[in-house]
Amino acid sequence: MTAEPVPTPAVGTPSSRDSGDQHIRGMARGGGLNLVGAILNQGAVFLVMLLLARFLGISEVGQYAQCYAVLALLSLLSLSGFRAGLTRFVAVHLADDDPAAIRGTIRLGLAISAGSATAIAVALAVAAPALAAALHDPGLVTGLRLVALTLPALTVCEAALAATRGWRTQRPFTLIGQIYEPGTRLVLTALALILGAGVTGSYWALVIAGWSAALLALGALARLMRRVAPGPVVYRPRQLFSFSTVSWVSSLSSTGLIWVDTLMLGFFANDEIGVYNVATRLVTVAIFVLAPINAAFGPYLAYLHHQGRADEVRRIYGAATGWVVRLSLPAFVALLVFPESLLTVFGGGFAAGAAVTLVLAVGQLVNAATGPCGTVLNMSGRVAVNMYDNIAALLLNILLNLWLIPAYGIIGAAISWAISLAVVNVARVLQVRALIHAVPVTLGMVKGLGAGLAALAAGLIVRLLLPGWPEQLLVGLPVAVTVYVGVVLALGLSQEDVMVLRTLRRGGRRGGGGGVAGGGGGVAGQDRPDAPAANLEEAAR
């Protein structure tokens, strides 16, 4: 069934402003919960790498990184693009009050994802010796086969969690994907290393955490489905496949951009893969806020764009970008000023990756400053544009790696990745500007950048005065953060910032109604992102 068109309030009118405030508050609730989850998630990932580095060594960290790269790429291959498709079409069918299409979309997406993941897992298990030989490390065979055992669980988990995000609730994603799965993996990895199981034990930690998270994710989705009015099932495969196929290629290319350098270092038999992976994971910590804000932002964007509320789309795009930049800048300052000291935490041998950390941090800083531009393209139905962007970036990265890795090793891989990431994100910003006539530059972002420069200067002063580990970190990090927060407060918070902080302080328990006016009555409770969801979900990377 098709929903009645929802009138779009005129830009700048009180009703438009109130509606925009409602969406911002809804995003703040979901984004705030996701942010807490992301902090815990990144903390767990950081500690897993730290444990591997401290208990094992650079070569074993490199093995783990390559197996994890294969898992990340094959999980997206298995999902066939349904991660974005499930989120988008569940949100759209909820907006249209079409419970039959909701059930059909979810059943189709889960069935195909599970089937393809199982087939690919069998193929990987059989081909593990050949792939290990291609990566110049026969010791990878066991890890690759345990990755194959993990793959169906990870795929089903991500598909189920993608569907729950269509309800504009972030609780299952955060509680399962951001807290349970990485936390369980951390505990099991630590136990395995303490018991002397080595890197093989860390692979088994992936298997157990992945399968248990998948069961919890399916339970979370089942609880949300109880809100859907009973009735027949309607399958619309053409609609889902036309979107998801393009989204699949786009996501595969995007994830390839993240992991292809690790695999290419293996193909070139580079013995510094472990150092490179620790540096990349360290830089990933700086941008951890992007994923939770994207997760909160995407369903709102899909809903509002489907309703034709362009002014509200522009507003939440600017708000989301401002949050990403201001929340990530202190971490970027630390990476740019204290790279050697941060890497020394993992062991003295990893400090050799300081230059890699600097190069990667510059690329990720561009990624943060451009905001969720890829999500804007995807959730507004321009997945083909995003796909071409990602393919171009991946090809550029591969070509640069082929040129630079043989000559410069891990520094060449870092330069290739940073250039590719910067180019694709600048291109997306220009495309979003043409699409919704908005750029991700707000007054709040400019204030944040000013505060970041002040914190950078303070950090450099500490570095000059205290040349050495661990003094630089123990003194420099608190000084940089204090200066950053002080300058942000001195420059003043906007009315929107105050509204977001008040919403977070209330814990999202009152007001707002979930940020989407209207909503369909046929799907009970679906229009509240803060409505009690089944408290569980997903295996996040």
FENSUL-V400201 format. One record per residue. N is the residue number from 1. SS is DSSP state (H for helix, E for strand, C for the rest). NEAR is the number of other ideal C-beta (glycine too) atoms within 10 Angstrom. Layout:
n={N/N}
ss={SS/SS}
near={NEAR/NEAR}
This chain:
n={1/2/3/4/5/6/7/8/9/10/11/12/13/14/15/16/17/18/19/20/21/22/23/24/25/26/27/28/29/30/31/32/33/34/35/36/37/38/39/40/41/42/43/44/45/46/47/48/49/50/51/52/53/54/55/56/57/58/59/60/61/62/63/64/65/66/67/68/69/70/71/72/73/74/75/76/77/78/79/80/81/82/83/84/85/86/87/88/89/90/91/92/93/94/95/96/97/98/99/100/101/102/103/104/105/106/107/108/109/110/111/112/113/114/115/116/117/118/119/120/121/122/123/124/125/126/127/128/129/130/131/132/133/134/135/136/137/138/139/140/141/142/143/144/145/146/147/148/149/150/151/152/153/154/155/156/157/158/159/160/161/162/163/164/165/166/167/168/169/170/171/172/173/174/175/176/177/178/179/180/181/182/183/184/185/186/187/188/189/190/191/192/193/194/195/196/197/198/199/200/201/202/203/204/205/206/207/208/209/210/211/212/213/214/215/216/217/218/219/220/221/222/223/224/225/226/227/228/229/230/231/232/233/234/235/236/237/238/239/240/241/242/243/244/245/246/247/248/249/250/251/252/253/254/255/256/257/258/259/260/261/262/263/264/265/266/267/268/269/270/271/272/273/274/275/276/277/278/279/280/281/282/283/284/285/286/287/288/289/290/291/292/293/294/295/296/297/298/299/300/301/302/303/304/305/306/307/308/309/310/311/312/313/314/315/316/317/318/319/320/321/322/323/324/325/326/327/328/329/330/331/332/333/334/335/336/337/338/339/340/341/342/343/344/345/346/347/348/349/350/351/352/353/354/355/356/357/358/359/360/361/362/363/364/365/366/367/368/369/370/371/372/373/374/375/376/377/378/379/380/381/382/383/384/385/386/387/388/389/390/391/392/393/394/395/396/397/398/399/400/401/402/403/404/405/406/407/408/409/410/411/412/413/414/415/416/417/418/419/420/421/422/423/424/425/426/427/428/429/430/431/432/433/434/435/436/437/438/439/440/441/442/443/444/445/446/447/448/449/450/451/452/453/454/455/456/457/458/459/460/461/462/463/464/465/466/467/468/469/470/471/472/473/474/475/476/477/478/479/480/481/482/483/484/485/486/487/488/489/490/491/492/493/494/495/496/497/498/499/500/501/502/503/504/505/506/507/508/509/510/511/512/513/514/515/516/517/518/519/520/521/522/523/524/525/526/527/528/529/530/531/532/533/534/535/536/537/538/539/540/541}
ss={C/C/C/C/C/C/C/C/C/C/C/C/C/H/H/H/H/H/H/H/H/H/H/H/H/H/H/H/H/H/H/H/H/H/H/H/H/H/H/H/H/H/H/H/H/H/H/H/H/H/H/H/H/H/H/C/C/H/H/H/H/H/H/H/H/H/H/H/H/H/H/H/H/H/H/H/H/H/H/C/C/H/H/H/H/H/H/H/H/H/H/H/H/H/H/C/C/C/H/H/H/H/H/H/H/H/H/H/H/H/H/H/H/H/H/H/H/H/H/H/H/H/H/H/H/H/H/H/H/H/H/H/H/H/C/C/C/H/H/H/H/H/H/H/H/H/H/H/H/H/H/H/H/H/H/H/H/H/H/H/H/H/H/H/H/C/C/C/C/C/H/H/H/H/H/H/H/H/H/H/H/H/H/H/H/H/H/H/H/H/H/H/H/H/C/C/C/H/H/H/H/H/H/H/H/H/H/H/H/H/H/H/H/H/H/H/H/H/H/H/H/H/H/H/H/C/C/E/C/C/C/C/C/C/C/C/H/H/H/H/H/H/H/H/H/H/H/H/H/H/H/H/H/H/H/H/H/H/H/H/H/H/H/H/H/H/H/C/C/C/C/C/H/H/H/H/H/H/H/H/H/H/H/H/H/H/C/H/H/H/H/H/H/H/H/H/H/H/H/H/H/H/H/H/H/H/H/C/C/H/H/H/H/H/H/H/H/H/H/H/H/H/H/H/H/H/H/H/H/H/H/H/H/H/H/H/H/C/H/H/H/H/H/H/C/C/C/H/H/H/H/H/H/H/H/H/H/H/H/H/H/H/H/H/H/H/H/H/H/C/C/C/H/H/H/H/H/H/H/C/C/C/H/H/H/H/H/H/H/H/H/H/H/H/H/H/H/H/H/H/H/H/H/H/H/H/H/H/C/H/H/H/H/H/H/H/H/H/H/H/H/H/H/H/H/H/H/H/H/H/H/H/H/H/H/H/C/C/C/C/C/C/H/H/H/H/H/H/H/H/H/H/H/H/H/H/H/H/H/H/H/H/H/H/H/C/C/C/C/C/H/H/H/H/H/H/H/H/H/H/H/H/H/H/H/H/H/H/H/H/H/C/C/C/H/H/H/H/H/H/H/H/H/H/H/C/C/C/C/C/C/C/C/C/C/C/C/C/C/C/C/C/E/C/C/C/C/C/C/C/C/C/C/C/C/C/C/C/C/C/C}
near={12/7/18/8/8/16/11/16/18/10/13/8/11/9/12/17/15/11/22/23/19/18/26/23/25/27/28/25/29/30/29/23/25/26/23/15/27/25/16/17/25/22/15/21/19/20/17/23/22/16/18/25/23/12/18/17/14/21/15/19/25/26/27/25/24/26/25/22/23/23/25/18/17/24/28/24/18/26/28/25/26/32/24/24/29/29/26/30/28/29/26/24/27/28/24/19/20/23/25/19/22/30/20/20/28/26/13/21/26/20/12/20/27/18/14/19/26/16/12/18/22/13/12/19/16/11/13/21/13/11/17/22/12/13/26/13/18/10/13/25/16/17/25/23/18/21/28/24/17/27/26/24/26/31/31/25/30/29/30/31/30/29/28/30/26/26/29/31/28/30/24/27/30/30/21/31/31/29/22/25/29/25/16/19/23/22/14/20/27/17/12/20/20/11/9/8/16/14/24/15/18/28/25/17/24/26/19/14/25/25/18/17/29/27/15/25/31/19/16/28/25/11/16/24/18/10/16/22/14/8/10/8/14/15/14/16/12/8/14/23/17/14/21/27/17/22/24/23/20/25/26/21/23/19/20/22/22/18/21/22/29/23/20/20/25/22/14/17/10/20/13/21/29/28/26/29/29/29/30/24/19/25/27/19/19/26/20/22/22/26/23/28/28/20/27/31/28/25/29/26/26/28/26/27/21/18/19/12/23/17/20/27/25/19/23/23/23/20/26/26/28/25/28/28/27/21/21/24/25/23/24/22/28/24/23/18/23/23/22/17/22/25/24/19/17/25/17/9/16/26/18/16/27/18/16/28/26/18/21/27/23/20/21/26/23/17/21/23/22/24/32/27/27/26/23/29/22/27/28/21/16/18/26/16/21/28/23/16/23/22/18/15/24/20/14/17/26/17/12/19/23/14/13/18/21/11/8/14/18/25/18/24/30/27/22/27/27/24/19/24/23/19/17/26/22/14/17/25/20/11/19/26/13/9/19/18/10/21/17/24/17/20/13/22/21/13/21/25/15/14/23/24/14/19/26/19/13/21/25/16/15/21/17/8/11/16/9/10/17/11/13/21/17/12/15/23/20/11/14/27/17/13/21/23/13/14/18/22/10/11/15/10/14/14/8/19/17/10/16/22/13/12/24/17/9/14/11/20/8/9/14/21/15/24/29/26/16/15/20/18/10/18/23/13/16/28/22/19/28/24/17/10/24/22/15/26/36/28/30/27/18}
